Amino acid sequence: MFKGKNYEITQKNIFGHELVGLEVEVIESTDKNKKGMKGIVVDETKNVLTIEAGKQEKKVPKKEAVFEFALGSEKARVDGEKICFRPEDRIKIFWRSF
């Protein structure tokens, strides 16, 4: 669980939160060069996560990867196909389902 001042990100509600700023690791990918990449999410579009790995920014297509986000002491594994929405649409869809 990752707690902020007015919010809490957990494995169950990660789809309804901003991913920018979270630590991430690419667990699986169809591109062997991207598998195992670790860093901080610095940008998100409908189809791509941009990860700052070291001093470089690398773009990882969501559809071809499985991501693991660090939420404090917990980890949340997310199939990239499930988050292939514009960030603002993904968040709306998630919170409307409640």
N, C-alpha and C positions, 0 to 999 in steps of 0.2 A: 504494500500500500504506500502511496506517495501522497503526503498531506501538504497542502498549501494553507494559506491563511483562511480562505473561504471555500475550499474544495478538497476533495479526496479522490484520487485516481486508484482504482482497484482493477483486478483482472477482469471483473465482470462489466465494468463501465468504461473501460479504456476507449471503446469505439465512440463514446460520446464526449471525449475530451480532446484538447489540442495536443498534438504529438510533438510539435516543435519544442525543443529544449530537453526532451527526454533522451536518456542514454539508450542506445539500441545496438543490437548485434544481428547480422544476417546469418540465420541458422541454416537455411537451405536456399539455393538459387540455381536456376538453369545455367547461369554464367559462373563458371568455376572461380573466376577472379574475384567475384563479389562475396562468395561464401566465406564466412568467418570475419567479415569486415565489422569493425566496432567503431563507435563514435557517438556524436550528438546530432540529433535531427535539427537541421538549421532551416529547412524549407520543405513544404509539402504542396504538391499539386494533385490533380485528379489521378494521375497515373504514376507519379514519381515521388520518392522520398530523397531529399538531398542530405547526405550525411557528411559531417566534418570529421574526417579520419586523419588525425595528426594535423598537419597544416594544409591538407588538401580537402576539397569538397568533391564528393563522389555522388553520382546520381544512380539510384537503384530503382528500376521499374517495379512497381508494387505487384503486378500480376505474376512475375517470375520468382518471387521470393517469399520466404517465411521469416518473420522478424521476431526478436525477443527483446521486449522493452524492460528496463530495470525500473522497478517501482519501489524504491527504498530497498528493503530486504527481500522483496518478492520479485518474481519475474512473470511477465505476461507474454505468452506466445501468440502471435497473430498471423494468420494467413493473409498475405498481401491482397489476394482477390477479394477478401471481405471488406477491405478498406478502400477499394477503387472508386471513390467518390471525391468530389471536391470537398475539402475539409469542412466548409460551412454546411454543405448538404449532408455529409455523413453525420455531423453533430445533430442537425435538425431531425433527421430520420431516427437516430437513436433515441433522442429525448421524447419524440412523439409516440414512440412505441410503449412508453410507460403509462 
